């Protein structure tokens, strides 16, 4: 039995995913600009593991907030 494909929920999920990624990117850029030093230079060049853990935690926190706002 062939079922009809419902495109509206798939399109809505795609739109929400793009909006969520955009909001996440903007929020992460704001966090990067608010820090007094260059995050990627500290993480990559200086091998600052503690800062990498903090940046990862901030990324997860922003993701949770964005997903909750979209839901």
mmCIF file as Biopython writes it, N, C-alpha, C and O atoms, coordinates in Angstrom:
data_model
#
loop_
_atom_site.group_PDB
_atom_site.id
_atom_site.type_symbol
_atom_site.label_atom_id
_atom_site.label_alt_id
_atom_site.label_comp_id
_atom_site.label_asym_id
_atom_site.label_entity_id
_atom_site.label_seq_id
_atom_site.pdbx_PDB_ins_code
_atom_site.Cartn_x
_atom_site.Cartn_y
_atom_site.Cartn_z
_atom_site.occupancy
_atom_site.B_iso_or_equiv
_atom_site.auth_seq_id
_atom_site.auth_asym_id
_atom_site.pdbx_PDB_model_num
ATOM 1   N N  . UNK A ? 1  ? 0.844  -1.164 0.000  1.0 0.0 1  A 1 
ATOM 2   C CA . UNK A ? 1  ? 0.000  0.000  0.000  1.0 0.0 1  A 1 
ATOM 3   C C  . UNK A ? 1  ? 0.904  1.246  0.000  1.0 0.0 1  A 1 
ATOM 4   O O  . UNK A ? 1  ? 1.792  1.374  0.843  1.0 0.0 1  A 1 
ATOM 5   N N  . UNK A ? 2  ? 0.677  2.129  -0.920 1.0 0.0 2  A 1 
ATOM 6   C CA . UNK A ? 2  ? 1.471  3.357  -1.032 1.0 0.0 2  A 1 
ATOM 7   C C  . UNK A ? 2  ? 0.787  4.458  -0.232 1.0 0.0 2  A 1 
ATOM 8   O O  . UNK A ? 2  ? -0.403 4.729  -0.391 1.0 0.0 2  A 1 
ATOM 9   N N  . UNK A ? 3  ? 1.586  5.084  0.636  1.0 0.0 3  A 1 
ATOM 10  C CA . UNK A ? 3  ? 1.050  6.170  1.442  1.0 0.0 3  A 1 
ATOM 11  C C  . UNK A ? 3  ? 1.448  7.503  0.831  1.0 0.0 3  A 1 
ATOM 12  O O  . UNK A ? 3  ? 2.503  7.634  0.210  1.0 0.0 3  A 1 
ATOM 13  N N  . UNK A ? 4  ? 0.604  8.459  1.017  1.0 0.0 4  A 1 
ATOM 14  C CA . UNK A ? 4  ? 0.868  9.802  0.512  1.0 0.0 4  A 1 
ATOM 15  C C  . UNK A ? 4  ? 1.931  10.473 1.387  1.0 0.0 4  A 1 
ATOM 16  O O  . UNK A ? 4  ? 1.889  10.378 2.614  1.0 0.0 4  A 1 
ATOM 17  N N  . UNK A ? 5  ? 2.870  11.141 0.751  1.0 0.0 5  A 1 
ATOM 18  C CA . UNK A ? 5  ? 3.926  11.845 1.490  1.0 0.0 5  A 1 
ATOM 19  C C  . UNK A ? 5  ? 3.400  13.210 1.902  1.0 0.0 5  A 1 
ATOM 20  O O  . UNK A ? 5  ? 2.886  13.973 1.084  1.0 0.0 5  A 1 
ATOM 21  N N  . UNK A ? 6  ? 3.540  13.498 3.187  1.0 0.0 6  A 1 
ATOM 22  C CA . UNK A ? 6  ? 3.116  14.793 3.708  1.0 0.0 6  A 1 
ATOM 23  C C  . UNK A ? 6  ? 4.326  15.727 3.712  1.0 0.0 6  A 1 
ATOM 24  O O  . UNK A ? 6  ? 5.222  15.587 4.544  1.0 0.0 6  A 1 
ATOM 25  N N  . UNK A ? 7  ? 4.346  16.667 2.791  1.0 0.0 7  A 1 
ATOM 26  C CA . UNK A ? 7  ? 5.496  17.557 2.630  1.0 0.0 7  A 1 
ATOM 27  C C  . UNK A ? 7  ? 5.507  18.703 3.631  1.0 0.0 7  A 1 
ATOM 28  O O  . UNK A ? 7  ? 6.580  19.208 3.962  1.0 0.0 7  A 1 
ATOM 29  N N  . UNK A ? 8  ? 4.363  19.121 4.116  1.0 0.0 8  A 1 
ATOM 30  C CA . UNK A ? 8  ? 4.298  20.275 5.009  1.0 0.0 8  A 1 
ATOM 31  C C  . UNK A ? 8  ? 5.089  20.064 6.308  1.0 0.0 8  A 1 
ATOM 32  O O  . UNK A ? 8  ? 5.832  20.968 6.692  1.0 0.0 8  A 1 
ATOM 33  N N  . UNK A ? 9  ? 4.975  18.928 7.003  1.0 0.0 9  A 1 
ATOM 34  C CA . UNK A ? 9  ? 5.791  18.748 8.214  1.0 0.0 9  A 1 
ATOM 35  C C  . UNK A ? 9  ? 7.295  18.691 7.919  1.0 0.0 9  A 1 
ATOM 36  O O  . UNK A ? 9  ? 8.105  19.179 8.708  1.0 0.0 9  A 1 
ATOM 37  N N  . UNK A ? 10 ? 7.659  18.096 6.788  1.0 0.0 10 A 1 
ATOM 38  C CA . UNK A ? 10 ? 9.082  18.042 6.434  1.0 0.0 10 A 1 
ATOM 39  C C  . UNK A ? 10 ? 9.628  19.426 6.117  1.0 0.0 10 A 1 
ATOM 40  O O  . UNK A ? 10 ? 10.745 19.766 6.508  1.0 0.0 10 A 1 
ATOM 41  N N  . UNK A ? 11 ? 8.839  20.218 5.410  1.0 0.0 11 A 1 
ATOM 42  C CA . UNK A ? 11 ? 9.256  21.586 5.093  1.0 0.0 11 A 1 
ATOM 43  C C  . UNK A ? 11 ? 9.342  22.424 6.361  1.0 0.0 11 A 1 
ATOM 44  O O  . UNK A ? 11 ? 10.274 23.213 6.520  1.0 0.0 11 A 1 
ATOM 45  N N  . UNK A ? 12 ? 8.380  22.262 7.264  1.0 0.0 12 A 1 
ATOM 46  C CA . UNK A ? 12 ? 8.403  23.005 8.524  1.0 0.0 12 A 1 
ATOM 47  C C  . UNK A ? 12 ? 9.625  22.630 9.352  1.0 0.0 12 A 1 
ATOM 48  O O  . UNK A ? 12 ? 10.257 23.507 9.940  1.0 0.0 12 A 1 
ATOM 49  N N  . UNK A ? 13 ? 9.972  21.347 9.411  1.0 0.0 13 A 1 
ATOM 50  C CA . UNK A ? 13 ? 11.153 20.915 10.154 1.0 0.0 13 A 1 
ATOM 51  C C  . UNK A ? 13 ? 12.422 21.496 9.549  1.0 0.0 13 A 1 
ATOM 52  O O  . UNK A ? 13 ? 13.325 21.909 10.277 1.0 0.0 13 A 1 
ATOM 53  N N  . UNK A ? 14 ? 12.496 21.532 8.230  1.0 0.0 14 A 1 
ATOM 54  C CA . UNK A ? 14 ? 13.656 22.109 7.559  1.0 0.0 14 A 1 
ATOM 55  C C  . UNK A ? 14 ? 13.775 23.604 7.833  1.0 0.0 14 A 1 
ATOM 56  O O  . UNK A ? 14 ? 14.870 24.105 8.090  1.0 0.0 14 A 1 
ATOM 57  N N  . UNK A ? 15 ? 12.664 24.307 7.779  1.0 0.0 15 A 1 
ATOM 58  C CA . UNK A ? 15 ? 12.680 25.749 8.056  1.0 0.0 15 A 1 
ATOM 59  C C  . UNK A ? 15 ? 13.098 26.010 9.494  1.0 0.0 15 A 1 
ATOM 60  O O  . UNK A ? 15 ? 13.925 26.885 9.751  1.0 0.0 15 A 1 
ATOM 61  N N  . UNK A ? 16 ? 12.538 25.261 10.432 1.0 0.0 16 A 1 
ATOM 62  C CA . UNK A ? 16 ? 12.905 25.446 11.842 1.0 0.0 16 A 1 
ATOM 63  C C  . UNK A ? 16 ? 14.371 25.098 12.088 1.0 0.0 16 A 1 
ATOM 64  O O  . UNK A ? 16 ? 15.027 25.744 12.905 1.0 0.0 16 A 1 
ATOM 65  N N  . UNK A ? 17 ? 14.886 24.101 11.403 1.0 0.0 17 A 1 
ATOM 66  C CA . UNK A ? 17 ? 16.303 23.746 11.554 1.0 0.0 17 A 1 
ATOM 67  C C  . UNK A ? 17 ? 17.195 24.866 11.053 1.0 0.0 17 A 1 
ATOM 68  O O  . UNK A ? 17 ? 18.192 25.196 11.696 1.0 0.0 17 A 1 
ATOM 69  N N  . UNK A ? 18 ? 16.855 25.454 9.923  1.0 0.0 18 A 1 
ATOM 70  C CA . UNK A ? 18 ? 17.655 26.566 9.377  1.0 0.0 18 A 1 
ATOM 71  C C  . UNK A ? 18 ? 17.581 27.780 10.291 1.0 0.0 18 A 1 
ATOM 72  O O  . UNK A ? 18 ? 18.595 28.429 10.545 1.0 0.0 18 A 1 
ATOM 73  N N  . UNK A ? 19 ? 16.384 28.090 10.788 1.0 0.0 19 A 1 
ATOM 74  C CA . UNK A ? 19 ? 16.234 29.218 11.711 1.0 0.0 19 A 1 
ATOM 75  C C  . UNK A ? 19 ? 17.033 28.963 12.991 1.0 0.0 19 A 1 
ATOM 76  O O  . UNK A ? 19 ? 17.703 29.866 13.491 1.0 0.0 19 A 1 
ATOM 77  N N  . UNK A ? 20 ? 16.967 27.747 13.519 1.0 0.0 20 A 1 
ATOM 78  C CA . UNK A ? 20 ? 17.712 27.408 14.741 1.0 0.0 20 A 1 
ATOM 79  C C  . UNK A ? 20 ? 19.210 27.513 14.544 1.0 0.0 20 A 1 
ATOM 80  O O  . UNK A ? 20 ? 19.912 28.019 15.419 1.0 0.0 20 A 1 
ATOM 81  N N  . UNK A ? 21 ? 19.713 27.044 13.409 1.0 0.0 21 A 1 
ATOM 82  C CA . UNK A ? 21 ? 21.148 27.151 13.135 1.0 0.0 21 A 1 
ATOM 83  C C  . UNK A ? 21 ? 21.571 28.611 12.988 1.0 0.0 21 A 1 
ATOM 84  O O  . UNK A ? 21 ? 22.654 28.993 13.433 1.0 0.0 21 A 1 
ATOM 85  N N  . UNK A ? 22 ? 20.730 29.417 12.372 1.0 0.0 22 A 1 
ATOM 86  C CA . UNK A ? 22 ? 21.038 30.844 12.239 1.0 0.0 22 A 1 
ATOM 87  C C  . UNK A ? 22 ? 21.089 31.549 13.584 1.0 0.0 22 A 1 
ATOM 88  O O  . UNK A ? 22 ? 22.001 32.333 13.844 1.0 0.0 22 A 1 
ATOM 89  N N  . UNK A ? 23 ? 20.117 31.273 14.436 1.0 0.0 23 A 1 
ATOM 90  C CA . UNK A ? 23 ? 20.090 31.877 15.773 1.0 0.0 23 A 1 
ATOM 91  C C  . UNK A ? 23 ? 21.289 31.402 16.587 1.0 0.0 23 A 1 
ATOM 92  O O  . UNK A ? 23 ? 21.904 32.187 17.310 1.0 0.0 23 A 1 
ATOM 93  N N  . UNK A ? 24 ? 21.619 30.117 16.470 1.0 0.0 24 A 1 
ATOM 94  C CA . UNK A ? 24 ? 22.784 29.594 17.183 1.0 0.0 24 A 1 
ATOM 95  C C  . UNK A ? 24 ? 24.061 30.296 16.726 1.0 0.0 24 A 1 
ATOM 96  O O  . UNK A ? 24 ? 24.886 30.678 17.556 1.0 0.0 24 A 1 
ATOM 97  N N  . UNK A ? 25 ? 24.230 30.469 15.427 1.0 0.0 25 A 1 
ATOM 98  C CA . UNK A ? 25 ? 25.430 31.118 14.902 1.0 0.0 25 A 1 
ATOM 99  C C  . UNK A ? 25 ? 25.530 32.559 15.381 1.0 0.0 25 A 1 
ATOM 100 O O  . UNK A ? 25 ? 26.607 33.010 15.772 1.0 0.0 25 A 1 
ATOM 101 N N  . UNK A ? 26 ? 24.423 33.279 15.352 1.0 0.0 26 A 1 
ATOM 102 C CA . UNK A ? 26 ? 24.430 34.669 15.817 1.0 0.0 26 A 1 
ATOM 103 C C  . UNK A ? 26 ? 24.773 34.737 17.302 1.0 0.0 26 A 1 
ATOM 104 O O  . UNK A ? 26 ? 25.583 35.568 17.714 1.0 0.0 26 A 1 
ATOM 105 N N  . UNK A ? 27 ? 24.160 33.866 18.112 1.0 0.0 27 A 1 
ATOM 106 C CA . UNK A ? 27 ? 24.430 33.866 19.555 1.0 0.0 27 A 1 
ATOM 107 C C  . UNK A ? 27 ? 25.881 33.513 19.841 1.0 0.0 27 A 1 
ATOM 108 O O  . UNK A ? 27 ? 26.499 34.092 20.735 1.0 0.0 27 A 1 
ATOM 109 N N  . UNK A ? 28 ? 26.431 32.562 19.083 1.0 0.0 28 A 1 
ATOM 110 C CA . UNK A ? 28 ? 27.818 32.172 19.319 1.0 0.0 28 A 1 
ATOM 111 C C  . UNK A ? 28 ? 28.776 33.288 18.917 1.0 0.0 28 A 1 
ATOM 112 O O  . UNK A ? 28 ? 29.794 33.492 19.578 1.0 0.0 28 A 1 
ATOM 113 N N  . UNK A ? 29 ? 28.469 34.010 17.850 1.0 0.0 29 A 1 
ATOM 114 C CA . UNK A ? 29 ? 29.298 35.153 17.447 1.0 0.0 29 A 1 
ATOM 115 C C  . UNK A ? 29 ? 29.250 36.239 18.516 1.0 0.0 29 A 1 
ATOM 116 O O  . UNK A ? 29 ? 30.269 36.866 18.805 1.0 0.0 29 A 1 
ATOM 117 N N  . UNK A ? 30 ? 28.080 36.467 19.106 1.0 0.0 30 A 1 
ATOM 118 C CA . UNK A ? 30 ? 27.958 37.459 20.176 1.0 0.0 30 A 1 
ATOM 119 C C  . UNK A ? 30 ? 28.816 37.044 21.365 1.0 0.0 30 A 1 
ATOM 120 O O  . UNK A ? 30 ? 29.520 37.880 21.933 1.0 0.0 30 A 1 
ATOM 121 N N  . UNK A ? 31 ? 28.772 35.778 21.750 1.0 0.0 31 A 1 
ATOM 122 C CA . UNK A ? 31 ? 29.597 35.298 22.864 1.0 0.0 31 A 1 
ATOM 123 C C  . UNK A ? 31 ? 31.078 35.466 22.536 1.0 0.0 31 A 1 
ATOM 124 O O  . UNK A ? 31 ? 31.862 35.864 23.397 1.0 0.0 31 A 1 
ATOM 125 N N  . UNK A ? 32 ? 31.464 35.166 21.304 1.0 0.0 32 A 1 
ATOM 126 C CA . UNK A ? 32 ? 32.857 35.300 20.885 1.0 0.0 32 A 1 
ATOM 127 C C  . UNK A ? 32 ? 33.310 36.756 20.951 1.0 0.0 32 A 1 
ATOM 128 O O  . UNK A ? 32 ? 34.438 37.042 21.353 1.0 0.0 32 A 1 
ATOM 129 N N  . UNK A ? 33 ? 32.439 37.666 20.559 1.0 0.0 33 A 1 
ATOM 130 C CA . UNK A ? 33 ? 32.799 39.093 20.579 1.0 0.0 33 A 1 
ATOM 131 C C  . UNK A ? 33 ? 32.866 39.652 22.004 1.0 0.0 33 A 1 
ATOM 132 O O  . UNK A ? 33 ? 33.630 40.579 22.274 1.0 0.0 33 A 1 
ATOM 133 N N  . UNK A ? 34 ? 32.069 39.091 22.909 1.0 0.0 34 A 1 
ATOM 134 C CA . UNK A ? 34 ? 32.033 39.605 24.283 1.0 0.0 34 A 1 
ATOM 135 C C  . UNK A ? 34 ? 33.211 39.147 25.130 1.0 0.0 34 A 1 
ATOM 136 O O  . UNK A ? 34 ? 33.488 39.741 26.172 1.0 0.0 34 A 1 
ATOM 137 N N  . UNK A ? 35 ? 33.901 38.114 24.705 1.0 0.0 35 A 1 
ATOM 138 C CA . UNK A ? 35 ? 35.059 37.657 25.467 1.0 0.0 35 A 1 
ATOM 139 C C  . UNK A ? 35 ? 36.245 38.585 25.212 1.0 0.0 35 A 1 
ATOM 140 O O  . UNK A ? 35 ? 36.386 39.112 24.108 1.0 0.0 35 A 1 
ATOM 141 N N  . UNK A ? 36 ? 37.090 38.792 26.206 1.0 0.0 36 A 1 
ATOM 142 C CA . UNK A ? 36 ? 38.194 39.758 26.052 1.0 0.0 36 A 1 
ATOM 143 C C  . UNK A ? 36 ? 39.370 39.251 25.215 1.0 0.0 36 A 1 
ATOM 144 O O  . UNK A ? 36 ? 40.334 39.991 25.017 1.0 0.0 36 A 1 
ATOM 145 N N  . UNK A ? 37 ? 39.319 38.039 24.730 1.0 0.0 37 A 1 
ATOM 146 C CA . UNK A ? 37 ? 40.413 37.477 23.934 1.0 0.0 37 A 1 
ATOM 147 C C  . UNK A ? 37 ? 39.818 36.690 22.781 1.0 0.0 37 A 1 
ATOM 148 O O  . UNK A ? 37 ? 38.612 36.447 22.746 1.0 0.0 37 A 1 
ATOM 149 N N  . UNK A ? 38 ? 40.654 36.292 21.844 1.0 0.0 38 A 1 
ATOM 150 C CA . UNK A ? 38 ? 40.200 35.541 20.679 1.0 0.0 38 A 1 
ATOM 151 C C  . UNK A ? 38 ? 40.074 34.065 21.059 1.0 0.0 38 A 1 
ATOM 152 O O  . UNK A ? 38 ? 41.067 33.409 21.374 1.0 0.0 38 A 1 
ATOM 153 N N  . UNK A ? 39 ? 38.836 33.549 21.025 1.0 0.0 39 A 1 
ATOM 154 C CA . UNK A ? 39 ? 38.580 32.189 21.505 1.0 0.0 39 A 1 
ATOM 155 C C  . UNK A ? 39 ? 39.360 31.138 20.723 1.0 0.0 39 A 1 
ATOM 156 O O  . UNK A ? 39 ? 40.007 30.279 21.322 1.0 0.0 39 A 1 
ATOM 157 N N  . UNK A ? 40 ? 39.310 31.194 19.396 1.0 0.0 40 A 1 
ATOM 158 C CA . UNK A ? 40 ? 39.932 30.141 18.599 1.0 0.0 40 A 1 
ATOM 159 C C  . UNK A ? 40 ? 41.446 30.166 18.721 1.0 0.0 40 A 1 
ATOM 160 O O  . UNK A ? 40 ? 42.085 29.114 18.693 1.0 0.0 40 A 1 
ATOM 161 N N  . UNK A ? 41 ? 42.033 31.360 18.857 1.0 0.0 41 A 1 
ATOM 162 C CA . UNK A ? 41 ? 43.489 31.438 19.042 1.0 0.0 41 A 1 
ATOM 163 C C  . UNK A ? 41 ? 43.878 30.781 20.363 1.0 0.0 41 A 1 
ATOM 164 O O  . UNK A ? 41 ? 44.861 30.042 20.430 1.0 0.0 41 A 1 
ATOM 165 N N  . UNK A ? 42 ? 43.113 31.050 21.399 1.0 0.0 42 A 1 
ATOM 166 C CA . UNK A ? 42 ? 43.402 30.458 22.708 1.0 0.0 42 A 1 
ATOM 167 C C  . UNK A ? 42 ? 43.241 28.930 22.676 1.0 0.0 42 A 1 
ATOM 168 O O  . UNK A ? 42 ? 44.054 28.203 23.248 1.0 0.0 42 A 1 
ATOM 169 N N  . UNK A ? 43 ? 42.195 28.456 22.011 1.0 0.0 43 A 1 
ATOM 170 C CA . UNK A ? 43 ? 41.929 27.017 22.002 1.0 0.0 43 A 1 
ATOM 171 C C  . UNK A ? 43 ? 42.925 26.269 21.119 1.0 0.0 43 A 1 
ATOM 172 O O  . UNK A ? 43 ? 43.466 25.241 21.527 1.0 0.0 43 A 1 
ATOM 173 N N  . UNK A ? 44 ? 43.167 26.778 19.918 1.0 0.0 44 A 1 
ATOM 174 C CA . UNK A ? 44 ? 44.010 26.062 18.961 1.0 0.0 44 A 1 
ATOM 175 C C  . UNK A ? 44 ? 45.493 26.295 19.223 1.0 0.0 44 A 1 
ATOM 176 O O  . UNK A ? 44 ? 46.254 25.339 19.374 1.0 0.0 44 A 1 
ATOM 177 N N  . UNK A ? 45 ? 45.908 27.559 19.278 1.0 0.0 45 A 1 
ATOM 178 C CA . UNK A ? 45 ? 47.336 27.868 19.400 1.0 0.0 45 A 1 
ATOM 179 C C  . UNK A ? 45 ? 47.881 27.636 20.807 1.0 0.0 45 A 1 
ATOM 180 O O  . UNK A ? 45 ? 48.964 27.077 20.981 1.0 0.0 45 A 1 
ATOM 181 N N  . UNK A ? 46 ? 47.122 28.068 21.801 1.0 0.0 46 A 1 
ATOM 182 C CA . UNK A ? 46 ? 47.590 27.973 23.193 1.0 0.0 46 A 1 
ATOM 183 C C  . UNK A ? 46 ? 47.208 26.644 23.850 1.0 0.0 46 A 1 
ATOM 184 O O  . UNK A ? 46 ? 47.629 26.377 24.975 1.0 0.0 46 A 1 
ATOM 185 N N  . UNK A ? 47 ? 46.427 25.815 23.178 1.0 0.0 47 A 1 
ATOM 186 C CA . UNK A ? 47 ? 45.991 24.507 23.702 1.0 0.0 47 A 1 
ATOM 187 C C  . UNK A ? 47 ? 45.276 24.639 25.051 1.0 0.0 47 A 1 
ATOM 188 O O  . UNK A ? 47 ? 45.528 23.857 25.968 1.0 0.0 47 A 1 
ATOM 189 N N  . UNK A ? 48 ? 44.394 25.619 25.168 1.0 0.0 48 A 1 
ATOM 190 C CA . UNK A ? 48 ? 43.681 25.884 26.408 1.0 0.0 48 A 1 
ATOM 191 C C  . UNK A ? 48 ? 42.467 24.948 26.503 1.0 0.0 48 A 1 
ATOM 192 O O  . UNK A ? 48 ? 41.398 25.247 25.971 1.0 0.0 48 A 1 
ATOM 193 N N  . UNK A ? 49 ? 42.649 23.827 27.178 1.0 0.0 49 A 1 
ATOM 194 C CA . UNK A ? 49 ? 41.602 22.814 27.287 1.0 0.0 49 A 1 
ATOM 195 C C  . UNK A ? 49 ? 40.431 23.298 28.133 1.0 0.0 49 A 1 
ATOM 196 O O  . UNK A ? 49 ? 39.277 23.003 27.822 1.0 0.0 49 A 1 
ATOM 197 N N  . UNK A ? 50 ? 40.715 24.027 29.182 1.0 0.0 50 A 1 
ATOM 198 C CA . UNK A ? 50 ? 39.646 24.524 30.050 1.0 0.0 50 A 1 
ATOM 199 C C  . UNK A ? 50 ? 38.718 25.463 29.277 1.0 0.0 50 A 1 
ATOM 200 O O  . UNK A ? 50 ? 37.498 25.395 29.424 1.0 0.0 50 A 1 
ATOM 201 N N  . UNK A ? 51 ? 39.291 26.323 28.469 1.0 0.0 51 A 1 
ATOM 202 C CA . UNK A ? 51 ? 38.480 27.234 27.663 1.0 0.0 51 A 1 
ATOM 203 C C  . UNK A ? 51 ? 37.664 26.458 26.630 1.0 0.0 51 A 1 
ATOM 204 O O  . UNK A ? 51 ? 36.519 26.816 26.354 1.0 0.0 51 A 1 
ATOM 205 N N  . UNK A ? 52 ? 38.232 25.413 26.066 1.0 0.0 52 A 1 
ATOM 206 C CA . UNK A ? 52 ? 37.505 24.589 25.102 1.0 0.0 52 A 1 
ATOM 207 C C  . UNK A ? 52 ? 36.290 23.928 25.759 1.0 0.0 52 A 1 
ATOM 208 O O  . UNK A ? 52 ? 35.229 23.831 25.142 1.0 0.0 52 A 1 
ATOM 209 N N  . UNK A ? 53 ? 36.437 23.479 26.990 1.0 0.0 53 A 1 
ATOM 210 C CA . UNK A ? 53 ? 35.317 22.874 27.716 1.0 0.0 53 A 1 
ATOM 211 C C  . UNK A ? 53 ? 34.236 23.916 27.981 1.0 0.0 53 A 1 
ATOM 212 O O  . UNK A ? 53 ? 33.048 23.626 27.834 1.0 0.0 53 A 1 
ATOM 213 N N  . UNK A ? 54 ? 34.635 25.120 28.370 1.0 0.0 54 A 1 
ATOM 214 C CA . UNK A ? 54 ? 33.674 26.194 28.624 1.0 0.0 54 A 1 
ATOM 215 C C  . UNK A ? 54 ? 32.940 26.576 27.342 1.0 0.0 54 A 1 
ATOM 216 O O  . UNK A ? 54 ? 31.722 26.755 27.360 1.0 0.0 54 A 1 
ATOM 217 N N  . UNK A ? 55 ? 33.662 26.703 26.234 1.0 0.0 55 A 1 
ATOM 218 C CA . UNK A ? 55 ? 33.035 27.052 24.955 1.0 0.0 55 A 1 
ATOM 219 C C  . UNK A ? 55 ? 32.064 25.953 24.534 1.0 0.0 55 A 1 
ATOM 220 O O  . UNK A ? 55 ? 30.990 26.250 24.010 1.0 0.0 55 A 1 
ATOM 221 N N  . UNK A ? 56 ? 32.419 24.701 24.752 1.0 0.0 56 A 1 
ATOM 222 C CA . UNK A ? 56 ? 31.508 23.598 24.453 1.0 0.0 56 A 1 
ATOM 223 C C  . UNK A ? 56 ? 30.257 23.650 25.309 1.0 0.0 56 A 1 
ATOM 224 O O  . UNK A ? 56 ? 29.157 23.389 24.820 1.0 0.0 56 A 1 
ATOM 225 N N  . UNK A ? 57 ? 30.413 23.983 26.576 1.0 0.0 57 A 1 
ATOM 226 C CA . UNK A ? 57 ? 29.258 24.094 27.466 1.0 0.0 57 A 1 
ATOM 227 C C  . UNK A ? 57 ? 28.356 25.253 27.048 1.0 0.0 57 A 1 
ATOM 228 O O  . UNK A ? 57 ? 27.131 25.141 27.097 1.0 0.0 57 A 1 
ATOM 229 N N  . UNK A ? 58 ? 28.956 26.351 26.642 1.0 0.0 58 A 1 
ATOM 230 C CA . UNK A ? 58 ? 28.174 27.492 26.155 1.0 0.0 58 A 1 
ATOM 231 C C  . UNK A ? 58 ? 27.414 27.100 24.889 1.0 0.0 58 A 1 
ATOM 232 O O  . UNK A ? 58 ? 26.251 27.470 24.727 1.0 0.0 58 A 1 
ATOM 233 N N  . UNK A ? 59 ? 28.057 26.360 23.999 1.0 0.0 59 A 1 
ATOM 234 C CA . UNK A ? 59 ? 27.403 25.924 22.766 1.0 0.0 59 A 1 
ATOM 235 C C  . UNK A ? 59 ? 26.212 25.014 23.071 1.0 0.0 59 A 1 
ATOM 236 O O  . UNK A ? 59 ? 25.154 25.150 22.457 1.0 0.0 59 A 1 
ATOM 237 N N  . UNK A ? 60 ? 26.377 24.097 24.006 1.0 0.0 60 A 1 
ATOM 238 C CA . UNK A ? 60 ? 25.271 23.210 24.387 1.0 0.0 60 A 1 
ATOM 239 C C  . UNK A ? 60 ? 24.148 24.018 25.034 1.0 0.0 60 A 1 
ATOM 240 O O  . UNK A ? 60 ? 22.973 23.771 24.762 1.0 0.0 60 A 1 
ATOM 241 N N  . UNK A ? 61 ? 24.498 24.972 25.880 1.0 0.0 61 A 1 
ATOM 242 C CA . UNK A ? 61 ? 23.494 25.819 26.523 1.0 0.0 61 A 1 
ATOM 243 C C  . UNK A ? 61 ? 22.698 26.633 25.515 1.0 0.0 61 A 1 
ATOM 244 O O  . UNK A ? 61 ? 21.473 26.712 25.605 1.0 0.0 61 A 1 
ATOM 245 N N  . UNK A ? 62 ? 23.388 27.235 24.558 1.0 0.0 62 A 1 
ATOM 246 C CA . UNK A ? 62 ? 22.698 27.998 23.517 1.0 0.0 62 A 1 
ATOM 247 C C  . UNK A ? 62 ? 21.797 27.077 22.707 1.0 0.0 62 A 1 
ATOM 248 O O  . UNK A ? 62 ? 20.679 27.453 22.357 1.0 0.0 62 A 1 
ATOM 249 N N  . UNK A ? 63 ? 22.277 25.872 22.408 1.0 0.0 63 A 1 
ATOM 250 C CA . UNK A ? 63 ? 21.469 24.921 21.634 1.0 0.0 63 A 1 
ATOM 251 C C  . UNK A ? 63 ? 20.192 24.535 22.375 1.0 0.0 63 A 1 
ATOM 252 O O  . UNK A ? 63 ? 19.129 24.433 21.763 1.0 0.0 63 A 1 
ATOM 253 N N  . UNK A ? 64 ? 20.285 24.324 23.665 1.0 0.0 64 A 1 
ATOM 254 C CA . UNK A ? 64 ? 19.100 23.967 24.461 1.0 0.0 64 A 1 
ATOM 255 C C  . UNK A ? 64 ? 18.101 25.117 24.469 1.0 0.0 64 A 1 
ATOM 256 O O  . UNK A ? 64 ? 16.896 24.897 24.340 1.0 0.0 64 A 1 
ATOM 257 N N  . UNK A ? 65 ? 18.594 26.336 24.620 1.0 0.0 65 A 1 
ATOM 258 C CA . UNK A ? 65 ? 17.706 27.501 24.628 1.0 0.0 65 A 1 
ATOM 259 C C  . UNK A ? 65 ? 17.027 27.670 23.269 1.0 0.0 65 A 1 
ATOM 260 O O  . UNK A ? 65 ? 15.822 27.916 23.211 1.0 0.0 65 A 1 
ATOM 261 N N  . UNK A ? 66 ? 17.775 27.543 22.187 1.0 0.0 66 A 1 
ATOM 262 C CA . UNK A ? 66 ? 17.206 27.701 20.851 1.0 0.0 66 A 1 
ATOM 263 C C  . UNK A ? 66 ? 16.173 26.617 20.569 1.0 0.0 66 A 1 
ATOM 264 O O  . UNK A ? 66 ? 15.101 26.903 20.036 1.0 0.0 66 A 1 
ATOM 265 N N  . UNK A ? 67 ? 16.491 25.366 20.926 1.0 0.0 67 A 1 
ATOM 266 C CA . UNK A ? 67 ? 15.536 24.284 20.672 1.0 0.0 67 A 1 
ATOM 267 C C  . UNK A ? 67 ? 14.256 24.448 21.496 1.0 0.0 67 A 1 
ATOM 268 O O  . UNK A ? 67 ? 13.163 24.137 21.025 1.0 0.0 67 A 1 
ATOM 269 N N  . UNK A ? 68 ? 14.402 24.936 22.721 1.0 0.0 68 A 1 
ATOM 270 C CA . UNK A ? 68 ? 13.215 25.163 23.546 1.0 0.0 68 A 1 
ATOM 271 C C  . UNK A ? 68 ? 12.372 26.312 22.997 1.0 0.0 68 A 1 
ATOM 272 O O  . UNK A ? 68 ? 11.143 26.258 23.038 1.0 0.0 68 A 1 
ATOM 273 N N  . UNK A ? 69 ? 13.029 27.347 22.487 1.0 0.0 69 A 1 
ATOM 274 C CA . UNK A ? 69 ? 12.292 28.474 21.923 1.0 0.0 69 A 1 
ATOM 275 C C  . UNK A ? 69 ? 11.552 28.081 20.649 1.0 0.0 69 A 1 
ATOM 276 O O  . UNK A ? 69 ? 10.448 28.564 20.396 1.0 0.0 69 A 1 
ATOM 277 N N  . UNK A ? 70 ? 12.152 27.213 19.854 1.0 0.0 70 A 1 
ATOM 278 C CA . UNK A ? 70 ? 11.510 26.793 18.606 1.0 0.0 70 A 1 
ATOM 279 C C  . UNK A ? 70 ? 10.363 25.822 18.877 1.0 0.0 70 A 1 
ATOM 280 O O  . UNK A ? 70 ? 9.351  25.830 18.176 1.0 0.0 70 A 1 
ATOM 281 N N  . UNK A ? 71 ? 10.527 25.011 19.875 1.0 0.0 71 A 1 
ATOM 282 C CA . UNK A ? 71 ? 9.507  24.005 20.179 1.0 0.0 71 A 1 
ATOM 283 C C  . UNK A ? 71 ? 8.251  24.693 20.616 1.0 0.0 71 A 1 
ATOM 284 O O  . UNK A ? 71 ? 7.259  24.032 20.922 1.0 0.0 71 A 1 
#
